[in-house]
Every structure is written in structure tokens, then in C-alpha cells.
Amino acid sequence: MDIIHVQHPLSSIYTAEAEPCVLALGFFDGVHLGHQELINLAKRIAKQQDLKLAVMTFFPHPKQIIGNEQTPQTYITPLEQKAKLMQDLGVDTLIVVNFDSAFAHLSPSDFIEDYLCGFKCKHAVDGFDFRYGHKGEGNMETLKIEGKRFFEVTEMKKFEIDHEKVSSTKLRNLIAEGRFTEIPAYLGSYFESQGTIDSEDNQHVIGHYRKHS
């Protein structure tokens, strides 16, 4: 899988090498079952249309730039782990857009023309609540209207388990409350975390642990 890190304004170096693709868009924190369903939907479309499968995500979290967050945003999956999960799902190209103030002020129309068209998107796949452009003024309806000149759009409806939306917020709440046994139902696997442990002799150990029952 190719990983492309870009920042605004988008350099022609990247767009010149882009291949026609089906493009799934979102932050994808956790890469939970809802995210996996969206990416697999894009994967099926890519196979049907004989196109590359690309995913566009953003870093840091938009709330860190445009929200009122006073503390650093915490992530269910660090970017490195997110990339590994995307590769496991069969993604050909992962595009990581640096979400800074300049990018946040990009108009919805310019986002479509500069980024989706720039990366030769032929079919965009997004969740029903996807927002884009300055102040999130762009939504799925505007994407369908403004994007129809350039690409097809497929909207994935709300993904639910037991009539409850599967979301990154739901997972964060479960983690914060220590309800780890409930996480696999939404994540598709046990929650993993990486951290630093101070031992008695002041050595630092970096590793993964799994939260089971």
C-alpha cells in the first residue's frame, strides 16, 4: 500500500502521479465495523469498475484545529496503526491530508476540485454524515450535486448494531468507562493500546497490550 502525506495547497507532484480510483473519505478513528463496511463497499465498487481503491483521511483531528478543544485530541488508533489496518483491508493508496488552518478554510467546491479531482477520484464513497470544506458547509447532498460533473457518489447509510449507531464516539466512551468486553462488538477485535510503563529501575518499556475480560 502506498501512503501519501500531503498538505495544503496540494502539490502537482502528487496529482500528476495519481491513478483513477474509488475514493473513501473520512477520519476513520478506530477503523471500527462501520468504517470497515464503508471501505469494503468502496472496495467492491473499485473491483467492479477496475479502479484502484484509495482512502483519504486527515491528521490531526479536525476538532483540534476548528473546535474548542483545549487539550490534545486522543485517538483510538494512532496514524501508524490506522495505516496497518487500511492495508489489511486491501487499500491500494492511503492519502493523509494535513488538517491545518489553511486546509480548514478551503471552500467545499475547492476541496472537490483540488483534492477529489486532483487525486482522480471517479467514484466517492462516504458516510451519510460526512462533512467537508470551510465550517463543514459541504455535506453528502452538496457532494452529489457539485461532484456529478466529475465522479459518481455512493452514500453509506447509518451503520447500526442493536439499533445503535456504531461510531468512534461510542468506542471512546466504552474505553473511558473501562467496558472493554463490549468493544469487540463494535470494533471487530479487542482494543489494543501502546504506551510507556515506568518500571522500578526507571527503564521504559514500549509495547502493546490487549484488554480482555
N, CA, C and O of each residue as an XYZ file, in Angstrom:
852
protein
N       0.843     -1.193      0.000
C       0.000      0.000      0.000
C       0.879      1.243      0.000
O       1.844      1.336      0.759
N       0.538      2.184     -0.849
C       1.248      3.456     -0.879
C       0.615      4.417      0.122
O      -0.610      4.508      0.211
N       1.442      5.128      0.872
C       0.971      6.141      1.815
C       1.483      7.495      1.356
O       2.687      7.689      1.188
N       0.560      8.431      1.152
C       0.914      9.760      0.661
C       0.518     10.796      1.702
O      -0.658     10.910      2.049
N       1.480     11.544      2.196
C       1.218     12.627      3.139
C       1.230     13.947      2.369
O       2.218     14.283      1.716
N       0.137     14.683      2.450
C       0.042     15.932      1.694
C      -0.408     17.064      2.609
O      -1.017     16.836      3.654
N      -0.098     18.273      2.197
C      -0.572     19.448      2.905
C      -1.039     20.488      1.901
O      -0.649     20.471      0.733
N      -1.876     21.386      2.377
C      -2.447     22.421      1.521
C      -1.480     23.589      1.369
O      -0.855     24.007      2.344
N      -1.350     24.128      0.136
C      -2.005     23.705     -1.103
C      -1.385     22.435     -1.668
O      -0.187     22.192     -1.524
N      -2.215     21.636     -2.307
C      -1.802     20.344     -2.827
C      -0.816     20.511     -3.974
O      -1.077     21.240     -4.931
N       0.317     19.828     -3.869
C       1.348     19.925     -4.901
C       0.990     19.082     -6.112
O       0.423     17.997     -5.982
N       1.321     19.584     -7.277
C       1.073     18.855     -8.521
C       1.935     17.598     -8.623
O       1.679     16.727     -9.454
N       2.951     17.511     -7.775
C       3.797     16.312     -7.766
C       2.942     15.076     -7.478
O       3.143     14.016     -8.071
N       1.974     15.233     -6.547
C       1.122     14.111     -6.167
C       0.023     13.862     -7.191
O      -0.254     12.716     -7.544
N      -0.593     14.919     -7.661
C      -1.710     14.756     -8.591
C      -1.245     14.215     -9.939
O      -1.989     13.504    -10.615
N      -0.036     14.546    -10.324
C       0.478     14.068    -11.612
C       0.646     12.559    -11.631
O       0.540     11.925    -12.681
N       0.909     11.984    -10.453
C       1.137     10.547    -10.371
C      -0.108      9.769     -9.964
O      -0.080      8.540     -9.900
N      -1.199     10.479     -9.690
C      -2.422      9.820     -9.227
C      -3.029      8.953    -10.318
O      -2.964      9.281    -11.503
N      -3.623      7.833     -9.894
C      -4.315      6.941    -10.814
C      -5.820      7.001    -10.543
O      -6.232      7.205     -9.401
N      -6.638      6.827    -11.576
C      -8.092      6.827    -11.364
C      -8.480      5.854    -10.250
O      -7.993      4.724    -10.202
N      -9.357      6.304     -9.362
C      -9.635      5.493     -8.179
C     -11.061      5.660     -7.679
O     -11.773      6.601     -8.029
N     -11.444      4.699     -6.841
C     -12.608      4.849     -5.979
C     -12.049      5.362     -4.659
O     -11.119      4.780     -4.102
N     -12.620      6.454     -4.165
C     -12.051      7.129     -3.006
C     -13.030      7.129     -1.839
O     -14.129      7.677     -1.933
N     -12.615      6.509     -0.741
C     -13.399      6.533      0.501
C     -12.839      7.648      1.377
O     -11.623      7.769      1.531
N     -13.730      8.466      1.953
C     -13.285      9.611      2.728
C     -13.796      9.547      4.156
O     -14.923      9.117      4.403
N     -12.959      9.977      5.099
C     -13.379     10.039      6.489
C     -12.177     10.096      7.405
O     -11.040      9.942      6.957
N     -12.422     10.316      8.691
C     -11.312     10.318      9.635
C     -10.954      8.888     10.056
O      -9.783      8.586     10.287
N     -11.942      8.022     10.155
C     -11.734      6.591     10.395
C     -10.993      6.287     11.705
O     -10.175      5.368     11.744
N     -11.260      7.033     12.760
C     -10.605      6.723     14.022
C     -11.186      5.432     14.602
O     -12.393      5.315     14.811
N     -10.311      4.479     14.852
C     -10.730      3.176     15.345
C     -10.861      2.140     14.246
O     -10.707      0.944     14.497
N     -11.147      2.592     13.012
C     -11.414      1.672     11.895
C     -12.362      0.582     12.394
O     -12.088     -0.611     12.264
N     -13.488      1.023     12.970
C     -14.470      0.101     13.542
C     -15.302     -0.575     12.451
O     -15.047     -0.384     11.262
N     -16.292     -1.362     12.859
C     -17.065     -2.137     11.891
C     -17.789     -1.267     10.877
O     -17.941     -1.663      9.722
N     -18.236     -0.093     11.290
C     -18.864      0.826     10.344
C     -17.876      1.316      9.299
O     -18.190      1.374      8.110
N     -16.673      1.670      9.753
C     -15.618      2.087      8.820
C     -15.253      0.940      7.875
O     -15.072      1.144      6.675
N     -15.150     -0.255      8.428
C     -14.794     -1.411      7.602
C     -15.856     -1.681      6.537
O     -15.532     -2.039      5.405
N     -17.118     -1.507      6.906
C     -18.204     -1.701      5.946
C     -18.099     -0.689      4.812
O     -18.304     -1.031      3.647
N     -17.776      0.569      5.158
C     -17.648      1.612      4.140
C     -16.485      1.307      3.195
O     -16.621      1.417      1.977
N     -15.351      0.927      3.763
C     -14.183      0.634      2.929
C     -14.416     -0.601      2.075
O     -13.990     -0.642      0.921
N     -15.088     -1.612      2.624
C     -15.392     -2.800      1.826
C     -16.385     -2.482      0.705
O     -16.313     -3.065     -0.377
N     -17.308     -1.557      0.968
C     -18.223     -1.110     -0.083
C     -17.439     -0.444     -1.209
O     -17.671     -0.719     -2.387
N     -16.510      0.434     -0.835
C     -15.664      1.092     -1.840
C     -14.810      0.068     -2.579
O     -14.564      0.204     -3.778
N     -14.364     -0.947     -1.866
C     -13.541     -1.992     -2.477
C     -14.326     -2.768     -3.527
O     -13.800     -3.092     -4.592
N     -15.584     -3.063     -3.222
C     -16.420     -3.783     -4.193
C     -16.647     -2.933     -5.448
O     -16.613     -3.447     -6.566
N     -16.875     -1.654     -5.258
C     -17.076     -0.757     -6.397
C     -15.799     -0.667     -7.227
O     -15.846     -0.682     -8.457
N     -14.665     -0.575     -6.549
C     -13.383     -0.489     -7.255
C     -13.143     -1.736     -8.108
O     -12.646     -1.649     -9.231
N     -13.499     -2.885     -7.561
C     -13.319     -4.131     -8.313
C     -14.245     -4.169     -9.516
O     -13.842     -4.582    -10.603
N     -15.497     -3.734     -9.324
C     -16.469     -3.726    -10.417
C     -16.041     -2.784    -11.538
O     -16.245     -3.077    -12.716
N     -15.449     -1.657    -11.168
C     -15.087     -0.644    -12.156
C     -13.619     -0.701    -12.561
O     -13.142      0.147    -13.314
N     -12.906     -1.709    -12.055
C     -11.498     -1.911    -12.386
C     -10.679     -0.655    -12.079
O      -9.931     -0.155    -12.918
N     -10.846     -0.163    -10.844
C     -10.141      1.034    -10.403
C      -9.354      0.736     -9.136
O      -9.615     -0.250     -8.448
N      -8.395      1.591     -8.837
C      -7.658      1.487     -7.590
C      -8.572      1.874     -6.428
O      -9.505      2.660     -6.595
N      -8.292      1.314     -5.251
C      -9.020      1.673     -4.044
C      -8.140      2.611     -3.221
O      -7.047      2.240     -2.794
N      -8.628      3.823     -3.007
C      -7.891      4.810     -2.220
C      -8.737      5.264     -1.039
O      -9.966      5.287     -1.117
N      -8.083      5.620      0.035
C      -8.745      6.183      1.211
C      -8.090      7.526      1.513
O      -6.864      7.640      1.537
N      -8.925      8.544      1.745
C      -8.409      9.838      2.169
C      -8.818     10.079      3.616
O     -10.001     10.076      3.958
N      -7.812     10.286      4.453
C      -8.075     10.604      5.846
C      -7.330     11.882      6.202
O      -6.648     12.468      5.362
N      -7.465     12.309      7.454
C      -6.947     13.624      7.844
C      -6.234     13.511      9.186
O      -6.592     12.691     10.031
N      -5.217     14.353      9.362
C      -4.491     14.382     10.626
C      -3.876     15.771     10.817
O      -3.268     16.304      9.889
N      -4.024     16.361     12.003
C      -4.702     15.847     13.196
C      -6.222     15.891     13.036
O      -6.739     16.243     11.976
N      -6.925     15.525     14.111
C      -8.386     15.534     14.078
C      -8.871     16.966     13.841
O      -8.360     17.905     14.451
N      -9.868     17.135     12.946
C     -10.385     18.493     12.671
C     -10.778     19.267     13.921
O     -10.626     20.488     13.955
N     -11.283     18.585     14.954
C     -11.678     19.278     16.184
C     -10.505     19.986     16.835
O     -10.682     20.980     17.539
N      -9.294     19.467     16.597
C      -8.107     20.071     17.184
C      -7.810     21.433     16.560
O      -7.166     22.281     17.178
N      -8.287     21.633     15.328
C      -7.999     22.871     14.600
C      -9.184     23.829     14.618
O      -9.011     25.030     14.825
N     -10.385     23.301     14.404
C     -11.550     24.176     14.260
C     -12.501     24.116     15.452
O     -13.456     24.889     15.515
N     -12.256     23.219     16.386
C     -13.141     23.101     17.534
C     -12.666     23.934     18.703
O     -11.791     24.789     18.566
N     -13.252     23.675     19.844
C     -12.891     24.396     21.060
C     -12.064     23.532     21.995
O     -11.998     23.782     23.199
N     -11.433     22.508     21.421
C     -10.648     21.591     22.245
C      -9.422     22.316     22.803
O      -8.635     22.886     22.047
N      -9.266     22.292     24.110
C      -8.128     22.921     24.755
C      -7.018     21.926     25.062
O      -5.891     22.315     25.371
N      -7.339     20.649     24.976
C      -6.350     19.609     25.233
C      -6.130     18.805     23.959
O      -7.025     18.737     23.116
N      -4.953     18.191     23.798
C      -4.686     17.404     22.588
C      -5.732     16.317     22.385
O      -6.181     15.688     23.343
N      -6.114     16.103     21.138
C      -7.100     15.082     20.801
C      -6.500     13.702     21.019
O      -5.364     13.441     20.625
N      -7.264     12.826     21.644
C      -6.816     11.447     21.806
C      -7.406     10.605     20.676
O      -8.492     10.896     20.174
N      -6.688      9.572     20.287
C      -7.098      8.743     19.168
C      -7.237      7.292     19.598
O      -6.448      6.783     20.395
N      -8.251      6.641     19.056
C      -8.422      5.208     19.309
C      -7.305      4.442     18.610
O      -6.737      3.504     19.169
N      -7.002      4.851     17.391
C      -5.914      4.232     16.634
C      -4.937      5.308     16.192
O      -5.325      6.204     15.442
N      -3.689      5.254     16.627
C      -2.669      6.172     16.109
C      -2.546      6.009     14.598
O      -2.920      4.974     14.048
N      -2.031      7.015     13.942
C      -1.967      7.009     12.484
C      -1.239      5.790     11.940
O      -1.657      5.218     10.933
N      -0.163      5.389     12.588
C       0.604      4.226     12.120
C      -0.245      2.956     12.154
O      -0.204      2.151     11.224
N      -1.019      2.781     13.238
C      -1.884      1.613     13.354
C      -3.038      1.685     12.368
O      -3.450      0.670     11.806
N      -3.558      2.892     12.159
C      -4.636      3.073     11.187
C      -4.168      2.641      9.791
O      -4.901      1.982      9.054
N      -2.949      3.020      9.449
C      -2.398      2.651      8.141
C      -2.307      1.133      8.000
O      -2.619      0.583      6.944
N      -1.878      0.460      9.066
C      -1.767     -1.001      9.019
C      -3.131     -1.638      8.804
O      -3.262     -2.582      8.025
N      -4.145     -1.127      9.489
C      -5.492     -1.672      9.341
C      -6.024     -1.444      7.924
O      -6.698     -2.307      7.361
N      -5.717     -0.287      7.358
C      -6.140      0.008      5.985
C      -5.486     -0.962      5.002
O      -6.127     -1.443      4.068
N      -4.224     -1.237      5.222
C      -3.533     -2.191      4.357
C      -4.168     -3.567      4.453
O      -4.344     -4.250      3.444
N      -4.512     -3.973      5.672
C      -5.146     -5.267      5.873
C      -6.503     -5.353      5.165
O      -6.942     -6.439      4.786
N      -7.164     -4.202      4.989
C      -8.463     -4.164      4.323
C      -8.338     -4.126      2.795
O      -9.341     -4.151      2.083
N      -7.107     -4.066      2.307
C      -6.904     -4.113      0.860
C      -6.842     -2.767      0.170
O      -7.012     -2.682     -1.046
N      -6.599     -1.714      0.938
C      -6.499     -0.375      0.351
C      -5.205     -0.270     -0.460
O      -4.145     -0.698     -0.004
N      -5.295      0.299     -1.657
C      -4.112      0.464     -2.508
C      -3.319      1.711     -2.147
O      -2.088      1.693     -2.137
N      -4.039      2.806     -1.847
C      -3.382      4.076     -1.561
C      -4.059      4.758     -0.381
O      -5.278      4.931     -0.376
N      -3.281      5.143      0.609
C      -3.790      5.894      1.748
C      -3.271      7.326      1.632
O      -2.063      7.564      1.633
N      -4.189      8.260      1.533
C      -3.837      9.678      1.415
C      -4.107     10.342      2.755
O      -5.247     10.371      3.217
N      -3.069     10.873      3.380
C      -3.193     11.523      4.684
C      -3.027     13.024      4.474
O      -1.939     13.500      4.152
N      -4.117     13.759      4.658
C      -4.096     15.214      4.458
C      -3.810     15.897      5.785
O      -4.480     15.632      6.783
N      -2.821     16.770      5.796
C      -2.516     17.545      6.990
C      -3.632     18.567      7.221
O      -3.781     19.520      6.456
N      -4.408     18.357      8.279
C      -5.541     19.243      8.551
C      -5.045     20.426      9.384
O      -4.948     20.350     10.609
N      -4.736     21.519      8.686
C      -4.301     22.733      9.370
C      -5.295     23.855      9.086
O      -6.321     23.628      8.445
N      -4.999     25.044      9.552
C      -5.924     26.164      9.411
C      -6.182     26.503      7.946
O      -7.310     26.822      7.571
N      -5.142     26.435      7.121
C      -5.296     26.755      5.698
C      -6.247     25.766      5.029
O      -7.116     26.162      4.252
N      -6.080     24.480      5.333
C      -6.962     23.471      4.755
C      -8.384     23.640      5.275
O      -9.344     23.447      4.529
N      -8.524     23.997      6.545
C      -9.843     24.161      7.153
C     -10.645     25.291      6.492
O     -11.875     25.287      6.537
N      -9.958     26.243      5.888
C     -10.641     27.371      5.245
C     -10.933     27.117      3.768
O     -11.457     27.994      3.081
N     -10.604     25.943      3.282
C     -10.857     25.598      1.885
C     -12.363     25.482      1.656
O     -13.057     24.844      2.447
N     -12.868     26.081      0.602
C     -14.304     26.006      0.324
C     -14.680     24.593     -0.112
O     -13.829     23.859     -0.614
N     -15.934     24.201      0.071
C     -16.358     22.868     -0.373
C     -16.063     22.619     -1.850
O     -15.614     21.535     -2.223
N     -16.311     23.614     -2.681
C     -16.067     23.447     -4.122
C     -14.589     23.244     -4.421
O     -14.224     22.414     -5.253
N     -13.736     24.010     -3.735
C     -12.296     23.875     -3.961
C     -11.783     22.539     -3.436
O     -10.857     21.964     -4.009
N     -12.375     22.039     -2.351
C     -11.975     20.729     -1.852
C     -12.257     19.660     -2.910
O     -11.427     18.784     -3.154
N     -13.414     19.738     -3.526
C     -13.771     18.775     -4.566
C     -12.808     18.864     -5.740
O     -12.266     17.854     -6.187
N     -12.601     20.075     -6.235
C     -11.785     20.237     -7.436
C     -10.310     20.002     -7.166
O      -9.620     19.398     -7.988
N      -9.809     20.476     -6.011
C      -8.377     20.346     -5.731
C      -8.007     18.940     -5.275
O      -7.001     18.386     -5.720
N      -8.810     18.364     -4.393
C      -8.413     17.105     -3.765
C      -9.060     15.881     -4.410
O      -8.360     14.935     -4.771
N     -10.376     15.887     -4.558
C     -11.007     14.707     -5.161
C     -10.640     14.590     -6.639
O     -10.239     13.524     -7.106
N     -10.781     15.678     -7.357
C     -10.403     15.636     -8.769
C      -8.889     15.526     -8.922
O      -8.394     14.875     -9.841
N      -8.157     16.175     -8.005
C      -6.691     16.122     -8.066
C      -6.165     14.709     -7.966
O      -5.183     14.353     -8.617
N      -6.829     13.897     -7.141
C      -6.407     12.503     -6.994
C      -7.196     11.569     -7.912
O      -7.237     10.358     -7.695
N      -7.811     12.140     -8.928
C      -8.501     11.393     -9.994
C      -9.588     10.464     -9.455
O      -9.711      9.313     -9.876
N     -10.364     10.987     -8.521
C     -11.494     10.231     -7.989
C     -12.549     10.046     -9.082
O     -12.989     11.019     -9.695
N     -12.946      8.820     -9.319
C     -14.006      8.507    -10.280
C     -15.290      8.085     -9.579
O     -16.365      8.065    -10.177
N     -15.157      7.749     -8.308
C     -16.323      7.345     -7.520
C     -15.982      7.599     -6.051
O     -15.051      6.999     -5.514
N     -16.735      8.486     -5.407
C     -16.516      8.802     -3.994
C     -17.491      8.003     -3.134
O     -18.672      7.892     -3.460
N     -16.989      7.454     -2.040
C     -17.814      6.682     -1.115
C     -17.649      7.290      0.274
O     -16.534      7.387      0.787
N     -18.775      7.705      0.888
C     -18.710      8.395      2.166
C     -19.904      8.000      3.030
O     -20.909      7.488      2.536
N     -19.767      8.249      4.328
C     -20.871      8.012      5.235
C     -21.908      9.121      5.130
O     -21.620     10.210      4.632
N     -23.119      8.834      5.604
C     -24.237      9.771      5.474
C     -23.962     11.105      6.168
O     -24.542     12.125      5.794
N     -23.081     11.107      7.177
C     -22.833     12.320      7.953
C     -21.495     12.979      7.611
O     -21.011     13.815      8.374
N     -20.894     12.620      6.484
C     -19.616     13.209      6.082
C     -19.785     14.695      5.788
O     -20.709     15.095      5.080
N     -18.879     15.516      6.341
C     -18.876     16.956      6.095
C     -17.500     17.353      5.580
O     -16.498     16.714      5.902
N     -17.459     18.402      4.789
C     -16.182     18.835      4.228
C     -16.237     20.327      3.918
O     -17.310     20.929      3.887
N     -15.063     20.911      3.691
C     -14.999     22.327      3.356
C     -15.114     23.228      4.575
O     -15.337     22.763      5.693
N     -14.956     24.522      4.339
C     -14.957     25.531      5.398
C     -16.200     25.429      6.274
O     -17.328     25.461      5.781
N     -15.976     25.306      7.590
C     -17.037     25.188      8.589
C     -17.965     23.995      8.335
O     -19.107     23.976      8.796
N     -17.460     23.002      7.596
C     -18.266     21.825      7.317
C     -19.493     22.126      6.482
O     -20.517     21.454      6.605
N     -19.388     23.149      5.623
C     -20.543     23.558      4.816
C     -20.914     22.529      3.760
O     -22.053     22.491      3.295
N     -19.956     21.697      3.383
C     -20.249     20.653      2.413
C     -20.776     19.398      3.095
O     -20.279     19.016      4.154
N     -21.771     18.757      2.505
C     -22.312     17.513      3.034
C     -22.573     16.555      1.880
O     -22.180     16.833      0.747
N     -23.219     15.450      2.147
C     -23.415     14.458      1.100
C     -24.290     14.974     -0.034
O     -24.086     14.613     -1.193
N     -25.251     15.807      0.293
C     -26.117     16.346     -0.759
C     -25.340     17.272     -1.687
O     -25.480     17.191     -2.907
N     -24.521     18.154     -1.112
C     -23.734     19.062     -1.954
C     -22.678     18.289     -2.735
O     -22.341     18.658     -3.860
N     -22.149     17.204     -2.133
C     -21.157     16.397     -2.845
C     -21.770     15.758     -4.077
O     -21.142     15.709     -5.135
N     -22.996     15.267     -3.942
C     -23.677     14.652     -5.080
C     -23.964     15.680     -6.170
O     -23.839     15.385     -7.359
N     -24.344     16.876     -5.764
C     -24.698     17.922     -6.730
C     -23.459     18.481     -7.414
O     -23.396     18.535     -8.642
N     -22.463     18.901     -6.616
C     -21.273     19.537     -7.183
C     -20.315     18.540     -7.812
O     -19.572     18.875     -8.734
N     -20.338     17.301     -7.304
C     -19.393     16.326     -7.819
C     -19.840     15.602     -9.069
O     -19.033     14.941     -9.722
N     -21.127     15.715     -9.419
C     -21.645     14.913    -10.535
C     -20.987     15.226    -11.866
O     -21.052     14.426    -12.800
N     -20.347     16.395    -11.959
C     -19.616     16.719    -13.196
C     -18.346     15.889    -13.336
O     -17.807     15.727    -14.432
N     -17.871     15.357    -12.183
C     -16.558     14.718    -12.188
C     -16.569     13.237    -11.817
O     -15.767     12.462    -12.339
N     -17.478     12.836    -10.915
C     -17.421     11.461    -10.409
C     -18.788     11.047     -9.877
O     -19.680     11.869     -9.667
N     -18.915      9.743     -9.669
C     -20.119      9.199     -9.045
C     -19.977      9.282     -7.519
O     -18.870      9.385     -6.990
N     -21.096      9.235     -6.842
C     -21.078      9.287     -5.377
C     -21.977      8.187     -4.819
O     -23.118      8.026     -5.251
N     -21.452      7.438     -3.861
C     -22.251      6.457     -3.132
C     -22.253      6.846     -1.659
O     -21.198      7.043     -1.056
N     -23.437      6.954     -1.095
C     -23.583      7.302      0.313
C     -23.922      6.054      1.116
O     -24.886      5.352      0.812
N     -23.121      5.782      2.148
C     -23.428      4.657      3.016
C     -24.324      5.129      4.153
O     -24.022      6.104      4.841
N     -25.410      4.429      4.331
C     -26.359      4.795      5.373
C     -25.778      4.506      6.762
O     -24.710      3.908      6.891
N     -26.489      4.934      7.774
C     -26.046      4.737      9.154
C     -25.850      3.244      9.439
O     -26.726      2.426      9.157
N     -24.694      2.909      9.998
C     -24.385      1.517     10.330
C     -24.699      1.314     11.801
O     -24.115      1.973     12.661
N     -25.623      0.402     12.094
C     -26.085      0.212     13.459
C     -25.938     -1.236     13.921
O     -25.974     -2.169     13.118
N     -25.775     -1.398     15.208
C     -25.811     -2.702     15.865
C     -26.805     -2.574     17.009
O     -26.656     -1.716     17.880
N     -27.816     -3.429     17.003
C     -28.878     -3.361     18.018
C     -29.493     -1.967     18.087
O     -29.737     -1.424     19.164
N     -29.737     -1.404     16.898
C     -30.389     -0.099     16.758
C     -29.558      1.060     17.318
O     -30.098      2.126     17.614
N     -28.268      0.853     17.459
C     -27.383      1.921     17.938
C     -26.286      2.161     16.906
O     -25.669      1.217     16.412
N     -26.047      3.435     16.586
C     -25.033      3.791     15.605
C     -23.647      3.385     16.097
O     -23.273      3.660     17.237
N     -22.896      2.729     15.221
C     -21.508      2.395     15.522
C     -20.663      3.614     15.181
O     -20.633      4.053     14.031
N     -19.985      4.151     16.167
C     -19.228      5.391     15.947
C     -17.964      5.405     16.784
O     -17.828      4.649     17.746
N     -17.035      6.280     16.401
C     -15.808      6.445     17.176
C     -16.133      6.995     18.560
O     -15.479      6.636     19.539
N     -17.140      7.863     18.649
C     -17.544      8.416     19.937
C     -18.013      7.316     20.878
O     -17.675      7.316     22.061
N     -18.793      6.377     20.346
C     -19.256      5.244     21.142
C     -18.070      4.456     21.689
O     -18.057      4.088     22.864
N     -17.083      4.199     20.849
C     -15.912      3.448     21.274
C     -15.109      4.204     22.328
O     -14.643      3.606     23.297
N     -14.944      5.516     22.146
C     -14.213      6.305     23.144
C     -14.904      6.233     24.499
O     -14.248      6.132     25.536
N     -16.219      6.286     24.481
C     -16.960      6.211     25.741
C     -16.775      4.858     26.417
O     -16.615      4.788     27.636
N     -16.797      3.782     25.631
C     -16.595      2.448     26.193
C     -15.192      2.318     26.790
O     -15.012      1.731     27.857
N     -14.208      2.872     26.089
C     -12.828      2.817     26.582
C     -12.704      3.627     27.868
O     -12.110      3.164     28.842
N     -13.265      4.835     27.872
C     -13.182      5.706     29.043
C     -13.846      5.080     30.264
O     -13.407      5.287     31.395
N     -14.913      4.309     30.026
C     -15.651      3.683     31.127
C     -15.105      2.304     31.486
O     -15.610      1.646     32.395
N     -14.070      1.871     30.764
C     -13.467      0.582     31.057
C     -14.320     -0.612     30.667
O     -14.139     -1.702     31.210
N     -15.244     -0.425     29.738
C     -16.160     -1.508     29.335
C     -15.565     -2.265     28.134
O     -16.144     -2.310     27.049
N     -14.400     -2.849     28.374
C     -13.619     -3.423     27.281
C     -14.252     -4.672     26.678
O     -14.032     -4.964     25.502
N     -15.023     -5.401     27.448
C     -15.628     -6.614     26.909
C     -16.688     -6.305     25.858
O     -17.041     -7.178     25.066
N     -17.200     -5.075     25.839
C     -18.224     -4.683     24.870
C     -17.620     -4.172     23.564
O     -18.311     -4.069     22.550
N     -16.337     -3.854     23.595
C     -15.700     -3.217     22.447
C     -15.666     -4.084     21.188
O     -15.928     -3.560     20.105
N     -15.356     -5.394     21.271
C     -15.291     -6.193     20.043
C     -16.568     -6.173     19.207
O     -16.510     -6.324     17.987
N     -17.718     -5.989     19.849
C     -18.985     -5.959     19.104
C     -19.034     -4.789     18.145
O     -19.755     -4.839     17.148
N     -18.275     -3.726     18.425
C     -18.271     -2.526     17.589
C     -16.973     -2.383     16.788
O     -16.962     -1.849     15.678
N     -15.887     -2.871     17.377
C     -14.577     -2.709     16.748
C     -14.222     -3.889     15.849
O     -13.457     -3.748     14.895
N     -14.784     -5.054     16.163
C     -14.458     -6.241     15.394
C     -13.265     -6.991     15.953
O     -12.909     -8.053     15.443
N     -12.636     -6.451     17.003
C     -11.492     -7.087     17.656
C     -11.356     -6.469     19.036
O     -12.048     -5.506     19.368
N     -10.456     -7.032     19.840
C     -10.201     -6.435     21.142
C      -9.428     -5.139     20.980
O      -8.658     -4.963     20.036
N      -9.650     -4.245     21.914
C      -8.956     -2.955     21.901
C      -7.487     -3.141     22.235
O      -7.141     -3.841     23.186
N      -6.618     -2.505     21.440
C      -5.188     -2.530     21.702
C      -4.717     -1.122     22.008
O      -5.229     -0.146     21.463
N      -3.726     -1.032     22.895
C      -3.149      0.267     23.214
C      -1.642      0.131     23.312
O      -1.118     -0.919     23.685
N      -0.958      1.204     22.972
C       0.500      1.218     23.061
C       0.884      2.320     24.027
O       0.341      3.424     23.971
N       1.831      2.017     24.923
C       2.193      3.032     25.891
C       3.550      2.787     26.508
O       4.280      1.873     26.126
N       3.865      3.630     27.473
C       5.142      3.563     28.175
C       4.888      3.202     29.625
O       4.050      3.819     30.283
N       5.594      2.224     30.119
C       5.449      1.796     31.510
C       6.757      2.079     32.239
O       7.824      1.667     31.784
N       6.678      2.781     33.372
C       7.859      3.037     34.193
C       8.046      1.876     35.158
O       7.205      1.653     36.028
N       9.130      1.142     35.015
C       9.424      0.055     35.939
C      10.194      0.604     37.140
O      10.589      1.770     37.150
N      10.402     -0.231     38.139
C      11.032      0.222     39.372
C      12.456      0.710     39.146
O      12.935      1.577     39.876
N      13.133      0.167     38.148
C      14.507      0.609     37.884
C      14.539      1.702     36.820
O      15.573      1.962     36.205
N      13.345      2.356     36.612
C      13.227      3.524     35.731
C      13.474      3.217     34.263
O      13.716      4.131     33.475
N      13.418      1.941     33.881
C      13.504      1.605     32.474
C      12.133      1.790     31.844
O      11.114      1.585     32.505
N      12.097      2.169     30.591
C      10.837      2.382     29.886
C      10.594      1.217     28.941
O      11.480      0.832     28.178
N       9.429      0.673     28.991
C       9.059     -0.455     28.136
C       7.929     -0.028     27.220
O       6.883      0.416     27.694
N       8.119     -0.153     25.945
C       7.099      0.180     24.973
C       6.517     -1.110     24.439
O       7.264     -2.023     24.087
N       5.187     -1.205     24.370
C       4.598     -2.424     23.858
C       3.120     -2.304     23.697
O       2.548     -1.240     23.934
N       2.487     -3.378     23.296
C       1.046     -3.445     23.112
C       0.456     -4.329     24.198
O       1.098     -5.262     24.680
N      -0.746     -4.029     24.563
C      -1.493     -4.937     25.424
C      -2.915     -5.010     24.907
O      -3.404     -4.087     24.256
N      -3.563     -6.106     25.200
C      -4.943     -6.289     24.794
C      -5.819     -6.282     26.028
O      -5.471     -6.868     27.053
N      -6.950     -5.620     25.925
C      -7.894     -5.601     27.027
C      -8.931     -6.706     26.823
O      -9.802     -6.595     25.960
N      -8.836     -7.741     27.598
C      -9.824     -8.815     27.569
C     -10.739     -8.646     28.775
O     -10.700     -7.620     29.453
N     -11.546     -9.637     29.032
C     -12.458     -9.566     30.173
C     -11.688     -9.628     31.483
O     -12.290     -9.582     32.556
